Amino acid sequence: MSEPVRLIKKYPNRRLYDTKTSAYITLGDVKELVLKFEVFKVLDAKTDEDLTRSILLQIILEEESGGMPLFSSELLSGFIRFYGSTMQGMLGKYLENNMKTFVDFQGKLQEQSKTMYGPNGGDNTHMQADFWNQFLNFQQPAMQNMMTAYMDQSKKMFQSMQDQMQNQTRTMFTGFQYNPGDKPE
């Protein structure tokens, strides 16, 4: 039986209250819940409005502000341009599916590592780190080629989807006669 969704309430003073632990928590604590794959929901304490996405975006903003950002300005600008367009919903689903594929791939790599070195990796952690650095440096061109091929495939799939939508639209409106030179009466 799965656990119920963990409820976190956000109060007007901007404090977050974890109803499971009966304690106030920080955004860092919420980040830890995400990293542990715990299912939770953040609700406004007064209105019961779902604020989960807003809190997750705050965590992303904090992460982007420090250290090495994940998103380039060009990528963020591209996201902004999709808001309000007819493709907005499709982009969200596309990104979600690609993230799932990437996470699955990462999980498989971790499983292979455990198979090679056991769950704890033995006593040779320094040697393992060296090995993984060499492995990743060697694999980087192969990974880039694989990711390029994957992106090319995604681009072709996306283009095919657009072509199908255009063809469906043309088919849907073939019965209508329209000549651009005609003036409305």
Secondary structure, 3 states (H helix, E strand, C coil): CCCCCEEEEECCCCCEEECCCCEEECHHHHHHHHHCCCCEEEEECCCCCECHHHHHHHHHHHHHHCCCCCCCHHHHHHHHHHCCCCCHHHHHHHHHHHHHHHHHHHHHHHHHHHHHHCCCCCCCHHHHHHHHHHHHHHHHHHHHHHHHHHHHHHHHHHHHHHHHHHHHHHHHCCCCCCCCCCCCC
